[in-house]
Amino acid sequence: MGVGDVTRETQDSGVEGPRRSRFRRVRRRITRSEWFMDAVASVVAAFIIVYARTLRVRYSYHPEFEKLDPERVLYGFWHGRQFLLVAGFQRSGIVVLSSVSWAGEIQARVLRRLGYIAVRGSSGRGAVRGLYNMKKILEEGRPAAFALDGPSGPIYQSKPGVLFLARKLKRPIVPVAATARTAWVVPRTWCRYLLPLPFARCVVVFGRPIREALEESYTTGDLDRVMVELTKEADQTAGRA
């Protein structure tokens, strides 16, 4: 390699830097635009609606759940098992907490198209404000649903927000487990996101309402143990290995 080659390489790398930076700015401007986010949300919502029609879902309810006022409960589920729930309870008016990230904005728009009420917040940024806004809406008499280990894990470890709201609103937590006999676990997702295969046999189990969650002595670890056992039950019922 001669002096000319070194000079040319240095010049090329100097040009590439601004080009990459300009490309990133353009990409960010496009992906953060209203029309782009609306388009993505519309496509994802349509996919969920169509895909859900191919699935065969069996619902199982604990006897105590059927005695509850369905408008005054807090549902809890694992983040990686949410597809069946999002698809199965469209137009329900359930309040859902969505993160304040860009992906959370897309998710909120998808959920609203499916008939949910999306409140922005997460276990990190905007957590307090999100829970406060959620509490105000729930006081009007609406149910809510929480991805207990969301939005970013660790997997199968609940965040305390659902316990906070359960105690403030005096509402039981209903654990929910969803599974499919045949499913694709999306690679490299922290929550091992479960996407049922088309025409799969699926199971959604509503467990015993947890009224003990209203007590200060009840912990997220207690909730985790209930969820793990309920998920095992659902997997066994569906015949999932």
N, C-alpha and C positions, 0 to 999 in steps of 0.2 A: 504494500500500500504506500503510495507516494504522498508528498505534501499536498498535491492537488486533490487527492482523494479525501484526505483528512479535512481539508478546507470545505470541500463540497459536502461531506457528511455533516460537518458542523452547521453549515448553512441550511441543509435539509432539515436537521433536527430543530433548528431555530424556527423554521417555517411551520413544522408540524405542531409545535406547541400552541401557537395562536389558533391554528386550524381546529385542533381538538377542543380548545377552550370555546371557540365560536360555535362548534357543533354541539357542545354540552349546553350552551346557553339557548340555542335554538330548540334543542330537544326538550329542555326544561320548560321553555315557553309553551311548546305544543302540548306536552303531557299535563301541564298544570292549567291549561285553558278550559273554560267551561264546556265548550263543544266537545272536546276530546273526552273529558271525564263523563259527560252525559252519554256519549256514544258507547264508551266501554261499559258503563253501568247498564245501559239498555241491552247490549249484547249478552252480558253475563246473566241478567235477569231472565231474558228470553231462553237462554240455555238451561237455566235451572228449571223453569216451568216445563219445557219440553222434555228434558231428561227425566224429571221426576215422574212423568206419566208412564215411563217404561218400568218403574220399580213396583214390586209387590210388597207392601208394607203391612205388618201386623202390629197393632197397638195393644199394650197390656197396661192396665191401671190397678194400682193398689186399692183395696176397698176403702181405705180412709181418704184417699185422694178424691174419690167420687162424692164424698160428703162435703168437700170444700166449696167455697165460693170461688169459681175459676178466675174472677176478676181481681181477687185479692191474695195472690200467691206470687212467690218468687221462684222461678225455675232455674235450676243449675245443671250445667252439662259440661263435658270436656270439649275444649276448643277443636280438637281433631275429629270429633264425632258430630259436628254441627250440620253437615250437608243435609241429612235427612230431616232435621228439625226445621231448618230454613225453608226447605222445599215443602214440607208437610203442613206448615201452619201459616200459609200465606193468608193475607187479609184478616189476620187475627187481631190486629191492633196492639200486639205485644210490644212493650218498650224494651229496646236493646241498646246497650252501651257500645259505642264504636270508637276506636282510638282516634287521636287527633293527627295522625300521620297522613301522608298522601294516600296510602293504601286504605286507611280508615275512611277517608273521604269517599273513595270509590265504593267501599263496602256500605257506607251509609246511604249512598244514592241507590245502590242495588236493593237494599232492604226497604227503602221507601217505595220503590217501584213494586215490591212484593207485598206492600200493605203493612209493614212494620213502622214503628215510631223509633227513629234512630236518634240517640243523644250522644253528643261528642264528649269523649273523655277516655281515660285508660287508667291502668294501675300506676303509671308514671306521670307523664305530662297531662295536666288538666284533670287529674283524678278527683280532687276535691270538688271542683266546679262541676264536673260531670255527674258525680253522685248527688250533689245538691240539686242540680237541674232535674235529675231523674226522680228524686224524692218529691219534688213539687208536682211532677206529672202523675206519679203514682198515687199521690194523695187525692187525685180526682177519681180514683177507682179503676186503675188499669193494672193488668199483670205485667211482670217484667221477666226477662230471661238473661242469664249471665253465662258467658264462657268462663268457667271458674278459674282456669289456669291461663287465660288469655290476658293481654294480646300476644305475649312473647315468651311465656313459660316462666319457670321450668315446668315441664310436662307433668301433669297429674298433681300439681301443687296449687291449691286454691288461694286466691287473693282475699283479703279481709273485707272488701267492699260489700259483698252480698250479706255478710253477717251484720255489718253496720246498718244496712237498710232494713234487714229483718227485724232488728231490735228497735230501730226508730219508728218503723211502721207497724210493728206488732204482727208481722206476717210470717207464716211458716215457709220454709224452703222445701221445694219439691225436687228431689234429685231425678234426673232424666238420663237414661243411657240409650244410645242409638248404635246400631250395628247392621252388618250385612253378611250373609253367608259367603258371598264372593265379592271382593272389593279390591281396589287398587290403592295401595298406600303411597301417596305422592312422595317421591324421593326428596331427600334433603329438606324436609319440613320439620321444624322442631317439635311439632305436635303429632307427627306421624298421621297426617291428614288422611282420613278414610273416605274414598270416593267409591260408592257402590257401583259395580259393573251393571250395564244395561240388563234389565229383566231379572235382577238379583232378588232373592228373597231377603227381606229386611225386617228388623224388629226394633220397636221403640218401646221402652219400659219406663213407666212413671212409678217411682218408688214411694215408700211411705213418707208422708209429709214430716219434716223434721221440725217439730215444735221446740225441741230442746235448744235449737239455734238461738232462741230468744234469750237464753240465759248467758250471762257473761262468762261462765265456766266452759261453754262450748267453744271449741277452737277450730281453726281451718284444718288441722290434722284430723279431727273427728269427722269433719265433712269429707275429707279425702278418703278416709277408710270406707265410708258409706258408698261413695262414688265408685271406688275400685271394686267393691263387692257387687254393686248393681251392674257394672259393666261386664263383670264375669258372668253374671246371670243372663244378661242379654246375649252375650257371645255364645253361651251354651245353648240357649233357646234357638238361636239362629243356626246353630251347627257350624259356627266359625271356629276353626282350630286355634 
